């Protein structure tokens, strides 16, 4: 099941540095500060754990939407990995 709205939109842009830079933003419409920070921490942790799978040289901005507040960690991780793959950021397995 595709859940674009749970994670939001990802914009990737190649840059000349090594590694992947990730930015996470959560609108004030999503919930109170506790909920927004929980989403932000989860997304950052998912990105940190999956950095080894990603091609270097990308800027990534993740905009979390309101459905992310009701999603569990596994759902967010599945959606983010799907998003990385759709953006062509996953390294080819050897």
N, CA, C and O of each residue as an XYZ file, in Angstrom:
376
protein
N       0.839     -1.162      0.000
C       0.000      0.000      0.000
C       0.899      1.245      0.000
O       1.825      1.347      0.804
N       0.625      2.165     -0.885
C       1.393      3.400     -0.961
C       0.807      4.411      0.010
O      -0.398      4.661      0.007
N       1.645      4.979      0.823
C       1.194      5.958      1.811
C       2.039      7.213      1.686
O       2.796      7.550      2.597
N       1.915      7.896      0.579
C       2.683      9.115      0.380
C       2.374     10.151      1.438
O       3.263     10.878      1.882
N       1.124     10.221      1.843
C       0.724     11.256      2.781
C       1.261     11.025      4.189
O       1.355     11.972      4.969
N       1.611      9.798      4.527
C       2.127      9.538      5.866
C       3.499     10.169      6.047
O       3.827     10.639      7.137
N       4.287     10.184      5.010
C       5.630     10.732      5.104
C       5.692     12.111      4.478
O       6.370     12.996      4.998
N       5.013     12.301      3.398
C       5.038     13.592      2.713
C       5.868     13.521      1.457
O       6.142     12.440      0.936
N       6.260     14.665      0.980
C       7.011     14.735     -0.265
C       8.492     14.782      0.021
O       8.926     15.403      0.991
N       9.263     14.134     -0.814
C      10.712     14.207     -0.718
C      11.255     14.881     -1.956
O      10.855     14.547     -3.071
N      12.140     15.802     -1.779
C      12.786     16.467     -2.903
C      14.261     16.138     -2.801
O      14.884     16.384     -1.768
N      14.815     15.596     -3.841
C      16.241     15.302     -3.818
C      16.924     16.137     -4.881
O      16.365     16.403     -5.945
N      18.130     16.539     -4.576
C      18.909     17.359     -5.496
C      20.366     16.955     -5.333
O      20.890     16.999     -4.220
N      21.027     16.566     -6.404
C      22.442     16.194     -6.276
C      23.277     17.385     -5.804
O      23.017     18.524     -6.191
N      24.263     17.120     -4.981
C      25.222     18.140     -4.579
C      26.602     17.526     -4.616
O      26.733     16.306     -4.719
N      27.632     18.343     -4.536
C      28.989     17.865     -4.784
C      29.642     17.208     -3.575
O      30.701     16.597     -3.719
N      29.056     17.310     -2.404
C      29.642     16.734     -1.206
C      29.447     15.229     -1.131
O      28.719     14.638     -1.928
N      30.112     14.626     -0.160
C      29.969     13.186      0.058
C      28.859     12.954      1.075
O      28.600     13.805      1.925
N      28.217     11.819      0.988
C      27.164     11.495      1.932
C      25.815     12.050      1.516
O      25.646     12.565      0.411
N      24.865     11.936      2.419
C      23.500     12.400      2.182
C      23.144     13.382      3.290
O      23.363     13.112      4.470
N      22.594     14.521      2.896
C      22.129     15.488      3.889
C      20.614     15.399      3.943
O      19.943     15.392      2.911
N      20.079     15.330      5.164
C      18.641     15.150      5.349
C      18.099     16.281      6.212
O      18.668     16.623      7.249
N      16.989     16.852      5.763
C      16.270     17.845      6.543
C      14.838     17.363      6.739
O      14.229     16.819      5.818
N      14.309     17.559      7.923
C      12.951     17.110      8.231
C      12.166     18.309      8.738
O      12.627     19.049      9.607
N      10.980     18.489      8.187
C      10.111     19.561      8.651
C       8.714     19.006      8.909
O       8.217     18.157      8.169
N       8.098     19.503      9.972
C       6.749     19.086     10.342
C       5.952     20.354     10.613
O       6.340     21.158     11.461
N       4.859     20.540      9.913
C       4.036     21.734     10.038
C       3.366     21.809     11.415
O       3.095     20.787     12.046
N       3.111     23.009     11.852
C       2.403     23.207     13.117
C       0.975     22.681     13.055
O       0.343     22.491     14.094
N       0.464     22.446     11.866
C      -0.881     21.894     11.698
C      -0.970     20.425     12.098
O      -2.062     19.897     12.308
N       0.190     19.766     12.203
C       0.204     18.326     12.481
C      -0.232     18.020     13.905
O      -0.936     17.034     14.119
N       0.147     18.802     14.858
C      -0.230     18.550     16.246
C       0.553     19.473     17.155
O       1.125     20.469     16.710
N       0.571     19.134     18.426
C       1.338     19.968     19.345
C       2.829     19.659     19.208
O       3.217     18.780     18.439
N       3.659     20.381     19.954
C       5.112     20.253     19.826
C       5.598     18.843     20.144
O       6.546     18.362     19.523
N       4.972     18.188     21.086
C       5.376     16.828     21.450
C       5.184     15.878     20.274
O       6.066     15.071     19.979
N       4.056     15.967     19.612
C       3.759     15.107     18.463
C       4.707     15.412     17.312
O       5.241     14.493     16.691
N       4.925     16.697     17.020
C       5.816     17.079     15.923
C       7.236     16.596     16.167
O       7.884     16.095     15.248
N       7.729     16.738     17.393
C       9.083     16.288     17.707
C       9.203     14.772     17.648
O      10.245     14.251     17.251
N       8.156     14.062     18.036
C       8.152     12.601     17.958
C       8.295     12.152     16.499
O       9.078     11.254     16.192
N       7.538     12.783     15.618
C       7.622     12.463     14.189
C       9.016     12.777     13.671
O       9.620     11.965     12.970
N       9.528     13.952     14.014
C      10.855     14.374     13.563
C      11.932     13.397     14.029
O      12.810     13.026     13.250
N      11.869     12.978     15.295
C      12.863     12.028     15.824
C      12.778     10.691     15.102
O      13.805     10.097     14.774
N      11.565     10.215     14.854
C      11.395      8.937     14.164
C      11.964      8.997     12.748
O      12.689      8.094     12.328
N      11.638     10.048     12.022
C      12.110     10.170     10.636
C      13.630     10.282     10.604
O      14.273      9.650      9.766
N      14.214     11.069     11.495
C      15.671     11.199     11.532
C      16.342      9.862     11.852
O      17.367      9.524     11.260
N      15.773      9.114     12.775
C      16.346      7.810     13.129
C      16.241      6.831     11.964
O      17.182      6.082     11.702
N      15.129      6.828     11.277
C      14.962      5.957     10.107
C      16.005      6.316      9.055
O      16.620      5.428      8.464
N      16.205      7.589      8.820
C      17.210      8.025      7.845
C      18.608      7.612      8.288
O      19.401      7.131      7.478
N      18.915      7.798      9.569
C      20.237      7.442     10.082
C      20.530      5.955      9.897
O      21.633      5.581      9.500
N      19.541      5.111     10.185
C      19.738      3.672     10.065
C      19.829      3.200      8.618
O      20.393      2.139      8.350
N      19.288      3.966      7.693
C      19.289      3.566      6.281
C      20.309      4.313      5.443
O      20.319      4.158      4.222
N      21.173      5.125      6.059
C      22.158      5.885      5.294
C      23.102      4.996      4.494
O      23.527      5.378      3.403
N      23.437      3.821      5.014
C      24.363      2.937      4.306
C      23.760      2.418      3.007
O      24.498      2.009      2.111
N      22.438      2.427      2.886
C      21.764      1.949      1.684
C      21.655      3.023      0.604
O      21.333      2.715     -0.543
N      21.922      4.292      0.964
C      21.674      5.402      0.057
C      22.925      5.799     -0.707
O      24.039      5.716     -0.190
N      22.726      6.230     -1.944
C      23.814      6.754     -2.758
C      24.263      8.081     -2.174
O      23.431      8.868     -1.724
N      25.572      8.347     -2.173
C      26.049      9.634     -1.655
C      25.756     10.763     -2.639
O      25.518     10.534     -3.825
N      25.779     11.983     -2.115
C      25.658     13.157     -2.952
C      24.251     13.681     -3.141
O      23.945     14.245     -4.191
N      23.382     13.511     -2.148
C      22.015     14.005     -2.263
C      21.652     14.901     -1.087
O      22.096     14.685      0.041
N      20.844     15.900     -1.370
C      20.137     16.668     -0.348
C      18.718     16.127     -0.334
O      18.122     15.936     -1.394
N      18.178     15.882      0.818
C      16.821     15.348      0.915
C      16.052     16.156      1.948
O      16.498     16.307      3.085
N      14.895     16.674      1.550
C      14.016     17.394      2.475
C      12.726     16.600      2.578
O      12.059     16.352      1.574
N      12.378     16.203      3.791
C      11.182     15.406      4.032
C      10.170     16.289      4.755
O      10.461     16.857      5.808
N       8.989     16.393      4.177
C       7.908     17.176      4.773
C       6.870     16.189      5.303
O       6.159     15.549      4.529
N       6.792     16.074      6.617
C       5.844     15.143      7.225
C       4.446     15.754      7.202
O       4.274     16.940      7.483
N       3.473     14.955      6.872
C       2.079     15.394      6.806
C       1.310     14.905      8.027
O       1.858     14.187      8.863
N       0.054     15.290      8.129
C      -0.733     14.991      9.322
C      -0.929     13.501      9.568
O      -1.058     13.092     10.721
N      -0.955     12.684      8.531
C      -1.132     11.243      8.739
C       0.088     10.600      9.375
O      -0.004      9.491      9.901
N       1.222     11.272      9.337
C       2.426     10.736      9.970
C       2.241     10.632     11.481
O       2.850      9.772     12.117
N       1.414     11.489     12.062
C       1.181     11.462     13.508
C       0.486     10.177     13.938
O       0.715      9.689     15.045
N      -0.357      9.626     13.077
C      -1.098      8.410     13.412
C      -0.368      7.149     12.960
O      -0.821      6.042     13.250
N       0.741      7.295     12.262
C       1.473      6.144     11.738
C       2.482      5.641     12.751
O       3.055      6.418     13.515
N       2.693      4.341     12.750
C       3.698      3.742     13.609
C       5.075      3.814     12.970
O       5.219      4.223     11.818
N       6.079      3.413     13.730
C       7.460      3.473     13.261
C       7.659      2.615     12.010
O       8.291      3.056     11.050
N       7.126      1.397     12.019
C       7.305      0.494     10.874
C       6.656      1.050      9.614
O       7.206      0.910      8.522
N       5.503      1.674      9.752
C       4.839      2.275      8.593
C       5.668      3.423      8.023
O       5.833      3.534      6.808
N       6.187      4.274      8.906
C       7.025      5.374      8.452
C       8.286      4.858      7.768
O       8.701      5.381      6.734
N       8.891      3.827      8.356
C      10.113      3.275      7.760
C       9.826      2.690      6.382
O      10.582      2.920      5.438
N       8.746      1.941      6.265
C       8.379      1.358      4.966
C       8.158      2.454      3.931
O       8.623      2.346      2.796
N       7.453      3.498      4.322
C       7.164      4.597      3.402
C       8.429      5.346      2.995
O       8.592      5.701      1.828
N       9.323      5.587      3.952
C      10.553      6.304      3.628
C      11.456      5.485      2.718
O      12.034      6.028      1.777
N      11.588      4.200      2.978
C      12.413      3.349      2.118
C      11.818      3.302      0.714
O      12.555      3.319     -0.272
N      10.505      3.243      0.617
C       9.840      3.288     -0.686
C      10.130      4.612     -1.386
O      10.392      4.644     -2.588
N      10.081      5.703     -0.625
C      10.349      7.026     -1.175
C      11.795      7.124     -1.664
O      12.048      7.657     -2.744
N      12.745      6.611     -0.872
C      14.149      6.610     -1.299
C      14.312      5.852     -2.612
O      15.019      6.301     -3.514
N      13.654      4.705     -2.710
C      13.737      3.899     -3.925
C      13.120      4.637     -5.110
O      13.683      4.628     -6.205
N      11.987      5.266     -4.903
C      11.310      5.988     -5.980
C      12.150      7.158     -6.477
O      12.123      7.486     -7.663
N      12.895      7.787     -5.573
C      13.760      8.906     -5.946
C      15.086      8.449     -6.541
O      15.900      9.279     -6.947
N      15.311      7.138     -6.597
C      16.552      6.606     -7.167
C      17.753      6.793     -6.270
O      18.874      6.939     -6.757
N      17.539      6.793     -4.971
C      18.619      7.029     -4.022
C      19.209      5.743     -3.432
O      20.232      5.795     -2.749
N      18.585      4.605     -3.684
C      19.054      3.336     -3.122
C      20.203      2.803     -3.967
O      20.129      2.774     -5.195
N      21.277      2.378     -3.281
C      22.425      1.784     -3.976
C      22.018      0.441     -4.570
O      21.181     -0.266     -4.009
N      22.606      0.098     -5.693
C      22.368     -1.217     -6.292
C      23.093     -2.263     -5.439
O      24.253     -2.086     -5.068
N      22.391     -3.342     -5.141
C      22.986     -4.407     -4.336
C      23.947     -5.207     -5.198
O      23.660     -5.519     -6.354
N      25.090     -5.533     -4.618
C      26.092     -6.308     -5.360
C      26.209     -7.694     -4.825
O      27.004     -8.486     -5.331
